[in-house]
Amino acid sequence: MEEIARTSRAHPGMYKTSVEDDISWLRHACTVYRCSTEQQMSSENTRILARTITAEMRQDGIRAQKDDYGAMESFLSMQATEQTPTTQELKALRVAFAKAYERYEFDFCWGRRLFVTKSGVPGLGPALMQTGDIVVILPGSPWPIILRPLDNEEYQLVGAAYAHGIMDGEAVSEHKVRGGHDQVFKLR
């Protein structure tokens, strides 16, 4: 169980967006991630953010490989610098963005929010999620789930999420190694 520490604004969605909206949202997501990790955007952090924004999935539903999110990674690496880009860098930025857009690398962020947990795990979740919600792994679910704590130890289901580094059972394995106990969540 991980508490959400920070979220981006929700991406406006597939039918309500323009190229400028996508660029603006990606810049905002970079800022949220950079501020949450309190680090510069290293190549590893940029790769993690690219994998998160694409939810490591291709448009056809198959798990993405490096080539599938490489254009997004190039675009984000250019966004990560806080300096004003040169004319040549702007051209390269536009080319990287066009490749990412062409390859549908934005499909999984439409109408969703980037989040970062208190321990620094980045993810992509429902537009309705907010700071203070929690990410949990529920038996039988292929995706981590976002829950909102309510009164009387009850929770509201917010939706499914992508969370970097816990998609393949890593969180469950670590939890068991540490001697953690399963928790029951009463949903309202």
Phi and psi in degrees as a GROMACS rama.xvg file:
@    title "Ramachandran Plot"
@    xaxis  label "Phi"
@    yaxis  label "Psi"
@TYPE xy
-126.791  132.567  GLU-2
-85.8365  139.193  GLU-3
-75.937  123.225  ILE-4
-96.9119  -30.5316  ALA-5
-154.471  143.173  ARG-6
-132.414  154.981  THR-7
-85.8108  174.665  SER-8
-71.6054  158.902  ARG-9
-72.0319  141.573  ALA-10
-65.9975  139.367  HIS-11
-65.4278  -18.8511  PRO-12
105.482  164.159  GLY-13
-60.0092  -43.2102  MET-14
-94.0232  -4.89158  TYR-15
-114.981  20.8966  LYS-16
-123.604  154.767  THR-17
-124.561  172.728  SER-18
-58.0305  -41.3849  VAL-19
-62.7062  -38.2795  GLU-20
-63.5841  -42.9499  ASP-21
-62.9719  -45.009  ASP-22
-62.1407  -44.0705  ILE-23
-61.2378  -44.2221  SER-24
-64.9805  -41.8819  TRP-25
-64.9796  -39.2009  LEU-26
-62.3111  -43.1024  ARG-27
-61.9879  -44.5387  HIS-28
-61.1275  -41.6209  ALA-29
-59.552  -43.6946  CYS-30
-64.1539  -45.2963  THR-31
-60.2888  -46.0979  VAL-32
-65.8124  -45.9526  TYR-33
-61.7967  -43.192  ARG-34
-67.7036  -33.2876  CYS-35
-73.9952  -35.9919  SER-36
-86.3031  -12.9694  THR-37
52.2289  35.8747  GLU-38
-133.975  163.494  GLN-39
-71.334  157.803  GLN-40
-78.7077  87.5562  MET-41
-69.4286  170.508  SER-42
-62.5537  -35.2235  SER-43
-66.9047  -44.387  GLU-44
-63.5322  -37.5472  ASN-45
-65.5068  -41.6684  THR-46
-62.4798  -43.5497  ARG-47
-62.0578  -44.2959  ILE-48
-65.0771  -41.1014  LEU-49
-62.2533  -43.2618  ALA-50
-64.1962  -36.4442  ARG-51
-69.2823  -48.0412  THR-52
-62.631  -33.8795  ILE-53
-88.6125  -2.85578  THR-54
54.3157  25.1984  ALA-55
49.8084  33.4709  GLU-56
-126.982  142.894  MET-57
-87.3358  167.734  ARG-58
-59.4935  -31.3274  GLN-59
-82.6107  5.66684  ASP-60
87.2578  1.96519  GLY-61
-89.0795  146.034  ILE-62
-56.7412  130.23  ARG-63
-73.0007  148.164  ALA-64
-109.356  173.752  GLN-65
-49.8402  -43.4397  LYS-66
-63.5168  -25.1023  ASP-67
-78.7327  -24.4889  ASP-68
-120.454  13.2284  TYR-69
-63.445  -38.6098  GLY-70
-65.3261  -39.6396  ALA-71
-63.8878  -41.2136  MET-72
-61.6323  -42.9231  GLU-73
-61.6948  -44.8439  SER-74
-61.2058  -46.5683  PHE-75
-66.9275  -35.3039  LEU-76
-63.8658  -33.379  SER-77
-74.0038  -31.6842  MET-78
-73.2633  -25.2944  GLN-79
-67.8253  -23.7661  ALA-80
-77.5691  142.284  THR-81
-93.3489  1.46199  GLU-82
-86.8118  155.462  GLN-83
-70.4268  126.582  THR-84
-71.1655  151.02  PRO-85
-74.714  171.098  THR-86
-59.3793  -41.5788  THR-87
-65.2888  -41.1766  GLN-88
-65.5572  -37.6259  GLU-89
-63.1557  -41.0342  LEU-90
-61.5508  -45.9503  LYS-91
-63.0454  -38.3294  ALA-92
-62.3669  -45.1915  LEU-93
-63.7627  -40.1762  ARG-94
-64.3251  -46.4611  VAL-95
-61.4654  -41.5245  ALA-96
-64.8722  -44.2663  PHE-97
-60.9108  -40.6998  ALA-98
-64.4328  -44.1949  LYS-99
-62.692  -42.0653  ALA-100
-66.8726  -43.5109  TYR-101
-58.9367  -38.8391  GLU-102
-86.1645  8.69563  ARG-103
61.2272  30.9222  TYR-104
-72.3271  -5.95826  GLU-105
-95.3562  -9.09196  PHE-106
-51.2111  -39.3285  ASP-107
-83.1664  -10.6418  PHE-108
-97.4335  -11.5399  CYS-109
-59.8318  124.939  TRP-110
71.1498  18.2863  GLY-111
-125.438  173.077  ARG-112
-119.812  142.398  ARG-113
-78.5277  141.519  LEU-114
-135.31  161.212  PHE-115
-134.685  129.751  VAL-116
-79.6122  170.516  THR-117
-59.76  -28.5661  LYS-118
-90.4797  4.68728  SER-119
94.3808  8.54395  GLY-120
-77.9771  120.788  VAL-121
-85.5237  153.33  PRO-122
-158.242  178.538  GLY-123
-131.005  120.411  LEU-124
-133.932  -175.398  GLY-125
-62.3012  151.939  PRO-126
-60.4827  -27.4943  ALA-127
-82.3775  -6.36053  LEU-128
-68.5147  160.642  MET-129
-150.427  165.667  GLN-130
-55.4644  137.153  THR-131
99.7743  -19.3542  GLY-132
-65.9977  168.251  ASP-133
-125.803  151.802  ILE-134
-103.633  126.964  VAL-135
-131.066  160.135  VAL-136
-108.208  117.819  ILE-137
-104.191  135.567  LEU-138
-54.3976  133.322  PRO-139
88.8837  -12.3331  GLY-140
-89.4335  132.225  SER-141
-77.1616  -11.5875  PRO-142
-125.171  149.791  TRP-143
-60.6369  154.853  PRO-144
-119.361  141.232  ILE-145
-97.33  125.671  ILE-146
-119.684  148.301  LEU-147
-109.811  119.569  ARG-148
-64.1039  133.949  PRO-149
-116.905  -170.204  LEU-150
-71.095  163.116  ASP-151
56.3134  37.7222  ASN-152
56.4367  31.2816  GLU-153
-105.891  161.82  GLU-154
-134.324  152.029  TYR-155
-108.603  133.316  GLN-156
-74.4701  122.381  LEU-157
-97.5192  -39.9764  VAL-158
152.783  -178.582  GLY-159
-83.327  156.958  ALA-160
-144.198  163.441  ALA-161
-105.59  131.853  TYR-162
-132.4  118.329  ALA-163
-60.5592  130.729  HIS-164
85.7453  -0.772546  GLY-165
-130.53  20.118  ILE-166
-84.2407  -18.8501  MET-167
-115.13  32.1249  ASP-168
84.8659  5.4595  GLY-169
-59.9917  -41.2453  GLU-170
-65.6452  -39.0474  ALA-171
-66.5332  -44.5273  VAL-172
-60.6607  -47.7109  SER-173
-61.2653  -40.635  GLU-174
-60.4565  -44.0064  HIS-175
-68.4522  -40.6019  LYS-176
-60.5598  -39.0645  VAL-177
-77.7703  -0.864905  ARG-178
79.8169  21.4181  GLY-179
-68.5657  154.6  GLY-180
-108.346  147.963  HIS-181
-65.2984  149.231  ASP-182
-118.845  142.754  GLN-183
-98.4821  131.266  VAL-184
-110.751  119.351  PHE-185
-88.3878  115.706  LYS-186
-93.0438  141.755  LEU-187
